[in-house]
């Protein structure tokens, strides 16, 4: 799409501001309802449903070829706070809004069953994190993106430190130091220099041109690119990944938020948005930035998978799985081929639904059986068949087996690597698939076919409360549906690549 055609399709829409405000307003109301837990959670649930419906309302306009924008205010020429909904925005907005809705209901069951303290603060910060995530999704420029990125970092700190003990404070300290220092030392200087070079921070309306002028010195552009990749440390790319396993001290709903709904998805969304809309396919291809990036994150994919193999704690294994799986998204985009980019972007969706299911299952296992370690879960699948059945299906998605959603991602990535004539990337994807089988399959096998530990007896089916079980079954069902019928979400991906 050329610039003139794109300009003709731009439509001002104030509902973008409303979509961003809904979770913020929900958070403020929740803070006033400390002594009314039922009403507090009704407000959280209502806000999540309203946000999801608002995001859905943008689909007809986008399918008609429009790009929705809403300027808030301008600081300098080419430097403004502006919201925008396009195909790329909708990929993440659909994920964040739909999974917040599911996570709110799951959190009610978990937090009450575990008698967690400070539930009002938890619900308020959860909503604020979604406020930041939706702001990131609907950012029209790099400045707006940066501001909402930082909001997510600050608002999720109390969630990681929720238990207020030495371990949680240590995990939260590592979390905030990694995320804020990388953003300040790498991302902020890059943002300023990009504005000096380009005279604007507004994203273009296609993924080819980028915003960096061709007259810019090659080594400067390369440096800016590296700074952006490292600055968005929420993407989990090694070596700035240590915050992610450390944040596992938080309650399971927070882990689900971190790994599937908001934080890490904010990281990879910002990274890929910057790769495609700040630098653009043409510049990345000309400076040979794509394939080295693919191999760089390929290292993260393999090493994190090998570390996951060594973890007996289920949440720790899932955490390193996330570190590995996030890099699939960046790898696909870095291939700079149509199928590679499509595979990377659709994996934002496919990974989210599968990974939130896995964390929901981990929380259900802890609530129902008080088990955190895989070695203790032998035979537990016979007493928790629905939970471990959902875990098995979500594991297949992570592995990339049909008919679950992850197969669609893996197929596009494999085709993209062949389009790019990169046998090495193809081998990385195959090796990672084998490693995925290695650390996911034993969990399901032990649960259904292993013998209960000595001294423990099977006492019939004992699942987690329905308020936890139903959301995880919904999440895994959606994962299967988008694996069988991927075109609904792919339509937004094709808006980006088409």
Secondary structure, DSSP 4 states (H G I P E B T S, - for coil): --HHHHHHTEEE-THHHHHHHHHHHHHHHHHT-TT-HHHHHHHHHHHHHHHHHHHHHTHHHHHTT-EEEEEEEEEETTEEEEEEE-HHHHHHHHHHHHHHHHHHHHHHHHHHHTT-S-HHHHHHHHHHHHHHHHHHHTBSBHHHHHHHHHHHHHHHHHHHTTT-SHHHHHHHHHHHHHHHHHIIIIIIHHHHHHHHHHS--B--SSSSS-SS-TTS-HHHHHHHHHHHHHH-GGG--TTTTHHHHHGGGS-HHHHHIIIIISHHHHHHHHHHHHIIIIIHHHHHHHTT-HHHHHHHHHHHHHHHHHHHHT--BHHHHHHHHHHHHHHHHHHHHHT-SHHHHHHHHHHHHHHHHHHHHHHHHHHHHHHHH---BGGG-TTGGGTSHHHHHHHHHHHHHHHT-TTSHHHHHHHHHHHHHHHTT-HHHHHHHHHHHHHHHHHHHHHHHHHHHSPPPTT----S--PPPHHHHHHHHHHHHHHHHHHHSTHHHHHHHHHHH-
